[in-house]
Amino acid sequence: TFFTSLAFAHWQKVYNTSRMIQGRINDFCMVLSMSADRMDTTLDTDNPATTDSTSTTYTPQSLQLTTTVTRLLRMSHTLFWAATPTTS
């Protein structure tokens, strides 16, 4: 039971750390997507599912920024786990 409790404690630490990182990445991406510039586009008015004739999409600069930032966040998250020492 000693080794089982140590293994469980290690698993719990890794799990909690990964959930904290996931939460901060989510927070950062949410702020980024809310702050990115948008432009109006016209929707298909023949489609009954749409209630209004305009929608928004990212400007080209905002699209490039959000794409770059999400790519770098994924890379940094991967590098974090690659640099984390393991017990195996």
Secondary structure as UniProt FT lines:
FT   HELIX           2..35
FT   STRAND          38..42
FT   TURN            45..46
FT   TURN            48..49
FT   STRAND          54..58
FT   HELIX           60..83
//
